[in-house]
Every structure is written in C-alpha cells, then in structure tokens.
Amino acid sequence: MLFFLMLYVAVLTIVAIYAKRQVKGFADFVIAGGRQKSIWISLSTLASIVGGSATFGIMTLAAKHGFPAFWWLGAGSIFLVLQSLLVSEKARSLNVYTLPELAGKTVGREPRFLIALIIVISWIGIIAAQFSALESLFIPFIPEGWRPAVLFFVSVAVIVYTTAGGQISVLRTDAMQFLLLMGGVLLACLLLWQNECPLPHIEFFNNTFSSSQFATFLLVTGLPYFLGPDLLSRNFSARDGRTARRSALIAAVMLILFAVPMTLIGVWAKEHGIAENPLPGIILGHLPPAAGALLFLGLVSALISSADTCLLSVSSIIENDLIGGKNIRRMRLMVVFVGALALFIAFFQKDVTRLLLSAYAVYVPGVVFPLFACLWFAGRMVPNKSFILLGMLAGSILGIASVCMGSPAYSLTGIGLSAAASLIACLTGKTKAKTTPP
C-alpha cells in the first residue's frame, strides 16, 4: 500500500506542476480565472464534500445508528439543491473572490471582517480533521514508527501542490480524486453485499436516531452545503451563473448516488461486528487485494481533496479579506502556514467527527443566515448592518458554547437567534433607490 500511496502522491504533484504554468494572476490562483466548465465544478464540489465526514464520519455514525447515518450527506444533498435554486447564479454574478467579500459588497466592511474571522477559525479545524483521518486510515497499513513520517509526507505534498497551482491545481486533482473514490466505494459495496440483500437494512429513521439528532444533521451539517466558503468558491470559479447553478444541481444528485453505497458499507461493518476503525478492517480482511487497494487510494483521495480545497479557501480569505491584498507570493506562504497549523492540531486531536462537528457548530450559527440575507437582497436593499452583526455574534458565541459544553442545543439556539436577527435586519434595511438613465 505504501508504494501505491507514494506513486499516487507523485502523480498529484505532477498535475499541480503542470497547473502552475496556467497561473497568470490572483484570479487564476483563487478562482481558476472564473472560467471553468460544469464538469470540473461538479466533480470538484463532490470531491470537496466527501472528505473525512463522508468516510470516517459516516462509518462512526453507522456503527451507532445504522443507515440513518446517510443523513450526514443526505442533508448536504438537500441544501446543494437549495444552493442551486437560490444562491449559485446570484453569487456568481457578484464577481467576488471569497464569501466574506460577498458580504462586504452587499452590507459593509465589518460583516466582511467578522465572517472572514469565523471561517478561518472554523475551517482550520476541518483541515485538521482531514489530516487526522488520514492518520487513522494508515494504522493497519503502515508500521507504527513510520506513520507520523508518512502523514507528514502526504500532508506536505497536499500543501505543495495547493501552493503551486492554486485553484487550477485543486480543480484538476479533485476530478481525478472523486472518480477514484466513487469507483472504490461502488466496487467495495457490491463485493461486500454480494451474498446478502441490503434492502432490509435501509431505513432513514430508527429508535436510536431521534428527531433532535435529525434536526442537528439537517441544520448543523447540512447548512454549510448551502453557504460554505469552499463550495461557494466553486460558484466563483464557474464561467457564468448558469454553469454555477447547473453544477450544484449535478453535484447534489451525484452526492445521493455516492451516499447510499458509502452508508451501506458502514451498515455492513456494523452488522458484522467491525465497529473499531471499520474501513481499514474491511480493506484488509473482507475485500480482494485489488479492490482493497482501490478503496484505500479512493479514501486517501477523499481526505486530500477536502484538505486542499479548505486550505485554499482559508488562505484566500486571510489574504483577500483580513489583510486586504492580492499578493500571490504572500498567499502561497499563507497556504504553508495554515497547512502546518492544521497538521499540528491533527497530531494532538484524533477525533475526526468531533473536529468536524465543532467547526460546523461555530460556522453555521454565526454565518449562514446573515450571509444569505446579504446575498438574497443584493442590488435591491441593504440589510440593517447592526442586526446582521448582532446575528453573527450571537450565533458564533452560542456555537462556541455548543463546542465547549458538548451540547448541540446551544448551536441550534444560535441558528434560531441568527435567523431572527437576519430577518429583522432585512425588515429594517434600506431599499436601494432605482437609477434611471439620463
């Protein structure tokens, strides 16, 4: 496995070096020039989504709840459809580089800075989760003494190819990574269930999966698919609004086609008593070597593809929105710094699901509804800035309380307060005067 891993990482690096030649300016580095076709946008969206959450996250939840673990990605698919219908085309039409810039363009400087700060703090945790999940995946395949070195090598490779070609590197490698993962998951699911019928195990709710847990899945893990910085960066990279809308809809459908077999692999592991780190156990003990190698590389791809997208999102937000510049050299240094910080966190925090849920618990209450209010009324009115900021602060503070107290109720309350403040901001906002030609 180690040989295949090294070969695979080398191929990714070669693709990135080729992509570097196409980077001519800041727009190329951050949004791939804003001229990408649907095929690249859709596949990159999917690759960005199915990282640690779609692999180790679903496996952990399937061990507890069975097939209802599907809702981790099922909720995402619902909100991707809503993104396609309500957000994608309008976000692309504003011609911005980042999500905070969108807020700045529609409301003002203070919301832009606050959203940027919340995203940077939250998304470093998501990058760390991908690196931590990589280390968990390596456990059965790589000798214990070698694991930190291999994790360091792979993580550095991700940082290097993201630094080299920026968004162009990410889009090209993401497409290859998702196709590899999809092939590995479909083949593994077919082989595992070839002697059994999975249909009796497909249930979207059961007595271990409560309505409050469903609400948490739907809102806390689903809303980032609606207005998340990494996924919206795909809209900004699309060549026009129609391409952005169509790409999000294609990704939503394909996400369901991926979520079902991925969840069924987790259910199979639960039914066969493989609860502890099930993916490596399945690869080693229950799949033919070729199928196991394909699934292993697919899982590595999933984690890498989420890490590179988040790395680029965080670094571009720091440069574009916190520093206020468009310096590619400085941004490349920022990619290295953010990647190193996330890797450091990953060495000390091994709980992938906790890292992901903590990041979402802070981001969703603090950002999603205020940002949607800004975007929805862009060009027609300016929401009341004071209430937008109040919603962000209340939501993010309650999100942090949710992480510290270990209770999703705080995060859900924060979402409600943030939504209410955003509604008041719209009701008390200023309507833009219509301009008439002379």
Secondary structure as GFF3:
##gff-version 3
##sequence-region A 1 438
A	DSSP	alpha_helix	2	20	.	.	.	ID=ss1
A	DSSP	alpha_helix	26	31	.	.	.	ID=ss2
A	DSSP	three_ten_helix	32	34	.	.	.	ID=ss3
A	DSSP	alpha_helix	38	49	.	.	.	ID=ss4
A	DSSP	pi_helix	53	57	.	.	.	ID=ss5
A	DSSP	alpha_helix	58	65	.	.	.	ID=ss6
A	DSSP	three_ten_helix	67	70	.	.	.	ID=ss7
A	DSSP	alpha_helix	71	86	.	.	.	ID=ss8
A	DSSP	alpha_helix	88	93	.	.	.	ID=ss9
A	DSSP	alpha_helix	99	106	.	.	.	ID=ss10
A	DSSP	alpha_helix	109	138	.	.	.	ID=ss11
A	DSSP	three_ten_helix	144	146	.	.	.	ID=ss12
A	DSSP	alpha_helix	147	192	.	.	.	ID=ss13
A	DSSP	three_ten_helix	199	201	.	.	.	ID=ss14
A	DSSP	alpha_helix	211	216	.	.	.	ID=ss15
A	DSSP	pi_helix	217	221	.	.	.	ID=ss16
A	DSSP	alpha_helix	223	226	.	.	.	ID=ss17
A	DSSP	alpha_helix	229	237	.	.	.	ID=ss18
A	DSSP	alpha_helix	241	271	.	.	.	ID=ss19
A	DSSP	alpha_helix	278	285	.	.	.	ID=ss20
A	DSSP	alpha_helix	289	317	.	.	.	ID=ss21
A	DSSP	pi_helix	318	323	.	.	.	ID=ss22
A	DSSP	alpha_helix	328	348	.	.	.	ID=ss23
A	DSSP	alpha_helix	352	363	.	.	.	ID=ss24
A	DSSP	pi_helix	364	368	.	.	.	ID=ss25
A	DSSP	alpha_helix	369	376	.	.	.	ID=ss26
A	DSSP	beta_strand	381	382	.	.	.	ID=ss27
A	DSSP	alpha_helix	385	405	.	.	.	ID=ss28
A	DSSP	alpha_helix	408	427	.	.	.	ID=ss29
A	DSSP	beta_strand	430	431	.	.	.	ID=ss30
###
